[in-house]
Amino acid sequence: MADVRIYHNPRCSKSRQALELLKNQGAEPEVILYLETPPDDATLSELLLKLNMSARDLMRKGEDVYKELQLDDSDLSEAQLVQAMVDYPRLIERPIVVKGDTVIVARPPERVLELFA
């Protein structure tokens, strides 16, 4: 099952659990270490569209860089928020799992099982 992709942070326990659950389902996901190779703005915008989420919804608001860049400013555009996540991928909520045209944020990790129902 090569059509599964996970945006993964190996230091995150939730991300590791989601990856393990995918493998338990027989998937051999493409693992994207998004902190090392962050998605570009077009890819991130496409993921947000498929998630039916705004950029702010996908942001980790507890990250120091969120506060430092004052990303809670309601005057910031969607494009500016997407660019902040491209520039600072630590801001991206994880893990994001893609199977075909379906995209989910696997929080809790058991949400990946929805992709196989």
C-alpha positions as CSV (number, residue, x, y, z in Angstrom):
1,M,0.0,0.0,0.0
2,A,2.3,2.7,-1.3
3,D,-0.3,5.4,-1.5
4,V,0.0,6.2,2.2
5,R,2.2,9.1,3.3
6,I,2.9,10.4,6.8
7,Y,4.4,13.7,7.8
8,H,6.4,12.4,10.7
9,N,8.4,13.6,13.6
10,P,10.3,10.6,15.2
11,R,10.7,12.5,18.4
12,C,6.9,12.8,18.9
13,S,5.3,9.8,20.6
14,K,1.9,10.4,18.9
15,S,3.6,10.4,15.5
16,R,5.5,7.2,16.3
17,Q,2.2,5.6,17.5
18,A,0.5,6.6,14.2
19,L,3.3,5.2,12.1
20,E,3.2,1.9,14.1
21,L,-0.6,1.7,13.6
22,L,-0.2,2.2,9.8
23,K,2.4,-0.6,9.6
24,N,0.1,-2.8,11.7
25,Q,-2.6,-2.3,9.0
26,G,-0.1,-3.6,6.3
27,A,0.7,-0.1,5.0
28,E,4.3,0.7,4.0
29,P,3.9,4.5,4.2
30,E,6.2,7.0,2.6
31,V,7.7,8.7,5.7
32,I,8.3,12.4,5.3
33,L,10.5,13.9,8.0
34,Y,8.8,17.3,7.7
35,L,11.2,19.0,10.1
36,E,14.1,18.2,7.7
37,T,12.1,18.5,4.5
38,P,9.1,20.8,5.1
39,P,6.3,20.9,2.6
40,D,6.3,23.9,0.3
41,D,3.5,26.4,0.4
42,A,1.6,24.7,-2.5
43,T,1.8,21.3,-0.8
44,L,0.7,22.7,2.6
45,S,-2.1,24.6,1.0
46,E,-3.3,21.5,-0.7
47,L,-3.2,19.5,2.6
48,L,-5.2,22.2,4.3
49,L,-7.8,22.2,1.6
50,K,-8.2,18.4,1.9
51,L,-8.2,18.7,5.7
52,N,-10.9,21.4,5.4
53,M,-8.9,23.4,7.9
54,S,-7.4,26.9,8.0
55,A,-3.7,27.4,8.5
56,R,-4.3,28.6,12.0
57,D,-6.2,25.4,12.8
58,L,-3.2,23.3,11.8
59,M,-0.7,25.3,13.9
60,R,0.8,24.2,17.2
61,K,0.0,27.3,19.2
62,G,2.1,26.3,22.2
63,E,5.4,26.5,20.2
64,D,7.6,29.4,21.3
65,V,8.0,30.6,17.7
66,Y,4.2,31.0,17.5
67,K,4.4,33.5,20.3
68,E,7.6,35.1,19.0
69,L,6.2,35.7,15.6
70,Q,2.9,36.9,17.1
71,L,1.0,34.5,14.9
72,D,-2.2,35.0,16.9
73,D,-2.6,38.4,15.2
74,S,-6.0,38.1,13.5
75,D,-4.8,40.5,10.7
76,L,-2.4,37.9,9.3
77,S,-3.6,36.3,6.1
78,E,-3.9,32.6,5.3
79,A,-0.9,32.9,3.0
80,Q,1.2,34.5,5.7
81,L,0.3,31.7,8.2
82,V,1.1,29.0,5.6
83,Q,4.4,30.7,4.9
84,A,5.2,30.7,8.6
85,M,4.6,27.0,8.7
86,V,6.9,26.5,5.7
87,D,9.6,28.6,7.3
88,Y,9.1,27.1,10.8
89,P,7.8,23.5,10.2
90,R,7.8,22.9,14.0
91,L,4.5,24.9,13.9
92,I,2.8,22.2,11.9
93,E,0.5,19.9,13.9
94,R,1.5,16.2,13.6
95,P,1.3,13.7,12.3
96,I,-0.5,14.3,9.1
97,V,-1.4,11.2,7.2
98,V,-2.4,11.0,3.5
99,K,-4.1,8.0,1.9
100,G,-5.2,8.7,-1.7
101,D,-7.3,11.9,-1.5
102,T,-8.0,11.6,2.2
103,V,-5.9,13.6,4.6
104,I,-6.2,13.4,8.4
105,V,-4.3,14.8,11.4
106,A,-3.8,11.6,13.5
107,R,-4.6,13.0,16.9
108,P,-5.2,10.7,18.6
109,P,-3.1,8.3,16.6
110,E,-5.9,5.8,16.4
111,R,-7.5,8.1,13.8
112,V,-5.3,6.5,11.2
113,L,-7.6,3.4,11.4
114,E,-10.3,5.5,9.8
115,L,-8.3,5.3,6.6
116,F,-8.8,1.5,6.5
117,A,-12.4,1.3,7.5
